[in-house]
Amino acid sequence: MNPVVHFEMPYDNRERMAGFYGKAFGWQSQMLGEEMGNYVVTHTTETDADGMVKLPGTINGGFFPRKPDWPAQHPSVVIAVDDIQAAIKAVNTAGGEVLGEPMEIPGVGQYVSFMDPEGNRVSMLQPLPRGGTCR
């Protein structure tokens, strides 16, 4: 099985978004710069030295800037896969639609979103091996 490892939500104002979840739920946010697409990494639970969650069954997430030309900008989940190319083929075969080509997230891995047959936007991530490069 491929587990859900991350969630994502769009924002119009990242300071407002991070501030809300920090005040309401105690989440801690890290604002990334332009080189990382102004993404906001959000910790909902404690992590170890490798950035992995300490408490089994919990995940962290992030916020991305809402863009007028991107499809289906809604809260979504990210599924970890061992081989992103094989996962893309499986999504297409099962009736999903992959949105573009995988992109490399520096220091994280290969990432691509897709629409499932019910119209939900979901993403896949082939994480980098610890201390390595994408396969």
Buried (B, 14 or more C-beta within 10 A) or exposed (E): EEEEBBBBBBBEEBEEBBEEBEEEEEBBBEEBEEEBEBBBBBBBEEEEEEEEBEEEEEBBBBBBBEEEEBEBBEEBBBBBBEEBEEBBEBBEEEEBEBBEEBEEBEEBBBBBBBBEEEEBBBBBBBBBEEEEEBE
